[in-house]
Amino acid sequence: MNRYSRQLSIVGLEGQKLISDAAVLVVGTGGIGCPVLTYLAAAGVGKIILVDKDKVELTNLHRQIIFNERDIGLYKAIRAGEYLRQLNSDISVESYASELDIELSRQLIPTVDLVIDGTDNYQTRYLINDICVIYGTPFISSSVLNDIVQLVLFNTKKICYRCVYPKAPPAGMIPNCEEAGVLGTVTGIAGTLTANLALHYLLKLENSGHSVMRIFNAMDFSLTTFPIIPNEECEICKRKNDKLDYLESNINEFGIRLEDIDRNEYFLVDIRDRSERETIKLDDDLFFPIKDNSNYDFFFNYKEKKILIYCAKGYRSKIFASELRAKGVNAFYLKDGVSK
């Protein structure tokens, strides 16, 4: 009663019980995930599950407010879990320092009331969406590009992310925070809005029968909202009653770790830009910066080879390899990419 006294006057005992009985999965403990996790834990969400495969880096600290300099080199998920337990010892916290793949998402998503996507890569975002549709689990998509925050709560029994964006954009078209840059305050705003929307959903204040897209512009402080409607041609929604066999057959794992590479077996391609390449590079066969190249026909000459794509973190290379595979090229991507 004392801990939650300031919010009990708003949500009441019944509302607090809804919060305390809830289980939420947060994917990504970055600039958006950190404030989301902090506010949900502080509000008393009964069970929080967090997934993130990355380790804390110095460049994270200007926006990822859970971490400090002593955390550099530690797994974000583990360190964030410790932070949340210290913040609120009454809640249950599970941490997974791993990539969210089909197996893990199939294990976790059916056990929660809500999923929050705070990632900055499309492959994970579409995987979250597809698994949530299959299990009918609602999820919040929260993303930032420069000064713009985009926020949507999807009732996946009626509408999904693919209804609005059927396919991921071509690799390199939409930059992530590392490439485009971002103010920490903007991701903080995004995370706070996301946590607030999550609490509204758990308290049954959000009309989950209708999905609304919210666009916040941190430059002029404007907020625009507009309804989004189901897409009758959405392939995932049409297959929502299918078994996971369909999903597993359409999302193939084609990532390879650096230590597992047989250099004689793969044609190695760097798709980063020139400034990244100057920092660190592998002994590759081709430099093909995707920011400067929109014609992929070159790779059709190598259909008999195994093409291994790499970038800084593995996000762009995974999307690009997916595009090449869809065109019949035997493409793979380097898991985790290359970094300093």
VEXDREN-2710 file (C-alpha; in Angstrom, 1 decimal):
% VEXDREN-2710
k/r/px/py/pz
1/MET/0.0/0.0/0.0
2/ASN/2.8/2.4/0.9
3/ARG/4.9/1.6/-2.1
4/TYR/2.1/2.2/-4.6
5/SER/0.2/4.9/-2.7
6/ARG/0.8/7.6/-5.2
7/GLN/-0.7/5.6/-8.1
8/LEU/-3.4/3.8/-6.1
9/SER/-5.4/7.0/-6.0
10/ILE/-5.6/6.8/-9.8
11/VAL/-5.7/3.0/-10.5
12/GLY/-7.3/1.8/-7.3
13/LEU/-6.7/-1.6/-5.6
14/GLU/-8.4/-3.4/-8.5
15/GLY/-6.1/-1.7/-11.0
16/GLN/-3.1/-2.4/-8.9
17/LYS/-4.1/-6.1/-8.8
18/LEU/-4.3/-6.1/-12.6
19/ILE/-0.8/-4.7/-12.8
20/SER/0.6/-7.1/-10.2
21/ASP/-1.0/-10.1/-11.9
22/ALA/0.4/-9.2/-15.3
23/ALA/3.4/-10.7/-17.2
24/VAL/5.2/-8.6/-19.8
25/LEU/7.9/-9.6/-22.3
26/VAL/10.3/-6.8/-23.3
27/VAL/12.6/-7.5/-26.2
28/GLY/15.5/-5.1/-26.3
29/THR/17.1/-3.3/-23.3
30/GLY/18.3/-0.3/-25.3
31/GLY/17.3/3.3/-25.4
32/ILE/13.6/2.4/-25.5
33/GLY/13.7/-0.7/-23.4
34/CYS/15.5/0.9/-20.4
35/PRO/12.8/3.4/-19.5
36/VAL/10.1/0.8/-20.3
37/LEU/11.6/-1.7/-17.9
38/THR/12.2/0.9/-15.2
39/TYR/8.6/2.2/-15.2
40/LEU/7.0/-1.2/-15.5
41/ALA/9.0/-2.5/-12.6
42/ALA/8.4/0.6/-10.5
43/ALA/4.6/0.3/-11.2
44/GLY/4.7/-3.3/-9.9
45/VAL/4.2/-5.4/-13.0
46/GLY/4.2/-8.8/-11.4
47/LYS/6.5/-10.6/-14.0
48/ILE/8.9/-9.0/-16.4
49/ILE/10.8/-11.1/-18.9
50/LEU/13.6/-9.4/-20.8
51/VAL/15.6/-10.6/-23.9
52/ASP/18.7/-9.0/-25.3
53/LYS/21.9/-10.6/-26.7
54/ASP/24.1/-7.5/-26.6
55/LYS/26.7/-6.4/-24.1
56/VAL/26.9/-2.8/-22.7
57/GLU/29.1/-0.5/-24.8
58/LEU/30.4/3.0/-24.0
59/THR/28.3/4.4/-26.8
60/ASN/25.1/3.1/-25.1
61/LEU/25.4/5.2/-22.0
62/HIS/24.0/8.5/-23.3
63/ARG/20.6/6.9/-23.7
64/GLN/20.4/3.5/-22.0
65/ILE/19.8/4.9/-18.5
66/ILE/19.9/1.6/-16.6
67/PHE/23.6/1.1/-17.2
68/ASN/26.7/2.8/-16.1
69/GLU/30.5/2.7/-16.9
70/ARG/31.1/-0.3/-14.6
71/ASP/28.6/-2.3/-16.7
72/ILE/30.6/-2.0/-20.0
73/GLY/31.3/-5.5/-21.3
74/LEU/28.5/-7.1/-19.3
75/TYR/25.4/-8.6/-20.9
76/LYS/22.6/-6.0/-20.9
77/ALA/19.8/-8.5/-20.1
78/ILE/21.7/-9.8/-17.0
79/ARG/22.6/-6.4/-15.7
80/ALA/19.1/-5.0/-16.4
81/GLY/17.6/-7.9/-14.5
82/GLU/19.8/-7.2/-11.5
83/TYR/18.8/-3.5/-11.7
84/LEU/15.1/-4.3/-11.7
85/ARG/15.3/-6.7/-8.8
86/GLN/17.0/-4.0/-6.7
87/LEU/14.3/-1.5/-7.8
88/ASN/11.4/-3.7/-6.8
89/SER/12.0/-6.9/-4.9
90/ASP/8.3/-7.8/-5.0
91/ILE/8.3/-8.6/-8.7
92/SER/9.6/-11.6/-10.7
93/VAL/12.3/-10.9/-13.3
94/GLU/13.6/-13.3/-16.0
95/SER/16.6/-12.4/-18.1
96/TYR/17.7/-14.0/-21.4
97/ALA/21.1/-12.9/-22.7
98/SER/20.4/-14.3/-26.2
99/GLU/18.9/-13.5/-29.5
100/LEU/15.1/-13.9/-29.7
101/ASP/14.8/-16.7/-32.2
102/ILE/11.8/-18.9/-33.1
103/GLU/12.5/-21.4/-30.4
104/LEU/12.8/-18.8/-27.6
105/SER/9.8/-16.7/-28.8
106/ARG/7.7/-19.8/-29.0
107/GLN/8.7/-20.6/-25.4
108/LEU/8.1/-17.1/-23.9
109/ILE/5.3/-15.3/-25.9
110/PRO/2.4/-17.7/-24.9
111/THR/3.2/-17.1/-21.2
112/VAL/2.8/-13.3/-21.2
113/ASP/-0.1/-10.9/-21.4
114/LEU/1.8/-8.4/-23.5
115/VAL/5.0/-8.2/-25.6
116/ILE/6.9/-4.9/-26.1
117/ASP/9.3/-4.6/-29.1
118/GLY/12.0/-2.1/-28.3
119/THR/14.5/-3.4/-30.9
120/ASP/16.1/-1.6/-33.7
121/ASN/16.1/-4.3/-36.4
122/TYR/13.4/-5.5/-38.6
123/GLN/14.1/-9.2/-38.6
124/THR/13.3/-9.4/-34.9
125/ARG/10.3/-7.1/-35.2
126/TYR/8.7/-9.2/-37.8
127/LEU/9.5/-12.4/-35.9
128/ILE/7.8/-10.9/-32.8
129/ASN/4.8/-9.9/-34.9
130/ASP/4.4/-13.3/-36.5
131/ILE/4.6/-15.3/-33.3
132/CYS/2.3/-12.9/-31.5
133/VAL/-0.3/-13.4/-34.4
134/ILE/-0.1/-17.2/-34.1
135/TYR/-0.7/-17.1/-30.3
136/GLY/-3.0/-14.1/-30.3
137/THR/-0.7/-12.1/-28.0
138/PRO/-1.0/-8.3/-28.2
139/PHE/2.3/-6.4/-28.7
140/ILE/3.5/-2.9/-28.7
141/SER/5.8/-1.7/-31.5
142/SER/7.9/1.2/-30.4
143/SER/10.6/2.8/-32.7
144/VAL/12.6/5.9/-33.2
145/LEU/14.1/7.5/-36.3
146/ASN/15.9/10.8/-35.5
147/ASP/13.3/13.0/-33.8
148/ILE/10.3/10.8/-34.7
149/VAL/8.7/8.3/-32.3
150/GLN/6.3/5.7/-33.7
151/LEU/4.1/3.8/-31.3
152/VAL/1.4/1.2/-31.9
153/LEU/-0.4/-1.4/-29.8
154/PHE/-1.4/-4.3/-32.0
155/ASN/-4.4/-6.5/-31.1
156/THR/-3.0/-9.4/-33.1
157/LYS/-6.3/-11.2/-33.1
158/LYS/-7.5/-8.5/-35.5
159/ILE/-4.5/-6.7/-36.9
160/CYS/-0.8/-7.0/-37.0
161/TYR/2.4/-5.1/-38.0
162/ARG/2.4/-6.7/-41.4
163/CYS/-1.1/-5.3/-42.1
164/VAL/0.6/-1.9/-42.2
165/TYR/4.1/-2.9/-43.3
166/PRO/3.9/-6.2/-45.2
167/LYS/7.6/-6.6/-45.7
168/ALA/10.8/-5.2/-44.2
169/PRO/12.3/-2.3/-46.2
170/PRO/15.4/-3.1/-48.3
171/ALA/18.6/-3.4/-46.3
172/GLY/20.2/-0.1/-45.7
173/MET/17.2/2.0/-46.6
174/ILE/16.2/2.7/-43.0
175/PRO/19.2/3.4/-40.7
176/ASN/19.3/2.3/-37.1
177/CYS/20.4/4.5/-34.2
178/GLU/24.0/3.6/-34.8
179/GLU/23.8/4.9/-38.3
180/ALA/21.4/7.8/-38.1
181/GLY/22.2/9.0/-34.6
182/VAL/19.7/9.8/-31.9
183/LEU/19.3/12.0/-28.8
184/GLY/19.0/10.1/-25.6
185/THR/16.0/12.2/-24.6
186/VAL/14.1/11.0/-27.7
187/THR/14.5/7.3/-26.9
188/GLY/13.6/8.2/-23.3
189/ILE/10.3/9.8/-24.5
190/ALA/9.6/6.8/-26.6
191/GLY/10.2/4.4/-23.7
192/THR/8.1/6.5/-21.3
193/LEU/5.2/6.7/-23.8
194/THR/5.5/2.9/-24.4
195/ALA/5.4/2.1/-20.7
196/ASN/2.4/4.4/-20.3
197/LEU/0.6/2.6/-23.2
198/ALA/1.5/-0.8/-21.7
199/LEU/0.0/0.2/-18.3
200/HIS/-3.2/1.5/-20.0
201/TYR/-3.5/-1.8/-21.7
202/LEU/-3.0/-3.8/-18.5
203/LEU/-5.5/-1.6/-16.7
204/LYS/-8.0/-2.1/-19.6
205/LEU/-8.0/1.6/-20.3
206/GLU/-6.8/1.2/-23.9
207/ASN/-9.4/0.2/-26.5
208/SER/-7.7/-2.9/-27.8
209/GLY/-10.5/-3.4/-30.3
210/HIS/-9.0/-0.6/-32.5
211/SER/-5.3/-0.1/-33.3
212/VAL/-4.1/3.5/-33.4
213/MET/-0.7/4.7/-34.6
214/ARG/0.8/7.5/-32.6
215/ILE/3.6/9.7/-34.1
216/PHE/5.4/12.0/-31.8
217/ASN/7.7/14.6/-33.2
218/ALA/10.4/15.6/-30.6
219/MET/11.4/18.6/-32.7
220/ASP/8.1/20.5/-32.4
221/PHE/6.5/18.4/-29.6
222/SER/3.5/17.5/-31.8
223/LEU/1.6/14.3/-31.4
224/THR/-0.4/12.8/-34.3
225/THR/-2.7/9.9/-34.0
226/PHE/-4.7/8.0/-36.7
227/PRO/-6.4/4.6/-36.8
228/ILE/-5.0/1.7/-38.7
229/ILE/-7.2/-1.0/-40.1
230/PRO/-6.7/-4.7/-40.8
231/ASN/-5.4/-5.7/-44.2
232/GLU/-7.5/-8.5/-45.8
233/GLU/-4.5/-9.5/-47.9
234/CYS/-2.1/-9.9/-44.9
235/GLU/-0.5/-13.3/-45.3
236/ILE/0.3/-13.7/-41.6
237/CYS/-3.2/-12.8/-40.5
238/LYS/-4.7/-15.2/-43.0
239/ARG/-2.5/-17.9/-41.6
240/LYS/-3.1/-17.1/-37.9
241/ASN/-4.7/-20.5/-37.3
242/ASP/-1.8/-22.4/-38.9
243/LYS/0.7/-24.3/-36.9
244/LEU/4.2/-23.0/-36.3
245/ASP/5.4/-25.3/-39.0
246/TYR/4.5/-22.6/-41.6
247/LEU/6.5/-19.9/-39.8
248/GLU/9.5/-22.2/-39.3
249/SER/9.5/-23.0/-43.0
250/ASN/9.4/-19.4/-43.9
251/ILE/11.9/-17.9/-41.4
252/ASN/15.1/-20.0/-42.0
253/GLU/18.1/-19.6/-39.8
254/PHE/21.0/-18.8/-42.1
255/GLY/23.4/-17.1/-39.7
256/ILE/27.0/-18.2/-39.3
257/ARG/29.4/-17.3/-36.5
258/LEU/32.9/-16.0/-37.4
259/GLU/34.7/-18.9/-35.7
260/ASP/32.7/-21.4/-37.8
261/ILE/33.6/-20.0/-41.1
262/ASP/35.6/-22.1/-43.6
263/ARG/37.2/-19.3/-45.6
264/ASN/37.5/-21.5/-48.7
265/GLU/33.8/-22.3/-48.6
266/TYR/32.3/-18.8/-48.7
267/PHE/32.4/-15.7/-50.9
268/LEU/32.7/-13.0/-48.2
269/VAL/31.0/-9.6/-48.8
270/ASP/31.2/-6.4/-46.7
271/ILE/28.0/-4.3/-47.1
272/ARG/29.0/-1.5/-44.6
273/ASP/29.9/2.0/-45.7
274/ARG/33.4/3.2/-46.2
275/SER/33.9/4.8/-42.8
276/GLU/33.0/1.6/-41.0
277/ARG/35.3/-0.4/-43.2
278/GLU/38.2/1.9/-42.3
279/THR/37.8/1.0/-38.7
280/ILE/37.9/-2.8/-39.0
281/LYS/37.4/-5.3/-41.9
282/LEU/37.8/-8.9/-42.6
283/ASP/39.7/-10.6/-45.4
284/ASP/36.7/-10.4/-47.7
285/ASP/36.2/-10.9/-51.4
286/LEU/34.0/-7.9/-52.2
287/PHE/33.2/-4.5/-50.8
288/PHE/29.6/-3.8/-51.7
289/PRO/28.2/-0.8/-49.6
290/ILE/24.4/-1.2/-49.8
291/LYS/23.9/2.5/-49.2
292/ASP/25.4/3.2/-52.6
293/ASN/24.0/0.1/-54.5
294/SER/20.4/-0.7/-55.3
295/ASN/21.1/-3.2/-58.1
296/TYR/21.7/-6.7/-56.7
297/ASP/21.9/-8.4/-60.2
298/PHE/25.7/-8.7/-59.7
299/PHE/25.1/-11.6/-57.2
300/PHE/23.1/-13.6/-59.7
301/ASN/26.5/-14.5/-61.2
302/TYR/27.4/-16.3/-57.9
303/LYS/24.3/-18.5/-57.5
304/GLU/26.5/-21.6/-57.3
305/LYS/28.6/-20.1/-54.5
306/LYS/27.8/-19.6/-50.8
307/ILE/27.6/-15.8/-50.3
308/LEU/28.4/-14.7/-46.7
309/ILE/27.3/-11.1/-46.0
310/TYR/28.6/-9.1/-43.0
311/CYS/28.0/-5.7/-41.4
312/ALA/28.7/-4.1/-38.0
313/LYS/26.1/-5.9/-35.9
314/GLY/24.5/-8.4/-38.2
315/TYR/21.2/-6.6/-38.6
316/ARG/21.7/-5.2/-42.1
317/SER/23.4/-8.3/-43.3
318/LYS/20.6/-10.5/-42.1
319/ILE/18.0/-8.5/-44.1
320/PHE/20.2/-8.3/-47.1
321/ALA/20.9/-12.0/-47.1
322/SER/17.1/-12.6/-46.8
323/GLU/16.6/-10.5/-49.9
324/LEU/19.2/-12.4/-51.9
325/ARG/17.8/-15.7/-50.8
326/ALA/14.4/-14.7/-52.0
327/LYS/16.0/-14.1/-55.4
328/GLY/17.6/-17.5/-55.5
329/VAL/21.1/-16.6/-54.2
330/ASN/22.6/-19.0/-51.7
331/ALA/23.2/-16.2/-49.1
332/PHE/24.2/-16.3/-45.4
333/TYR/25.0/-13.6/-42.9
334/LEU/27.6/-13.2/-40.2
335/LYS/26.0/-13.4/-36.8
336/ASP/26.9/-10.5/-34.5
337/GLY/28.8/-8.8/-37.3
338/VAL/32.2/-7.2/-36.7
339/SER/33.0/-4.6/-34.2
340/LYS/36.1/-3.0/-32.7
END
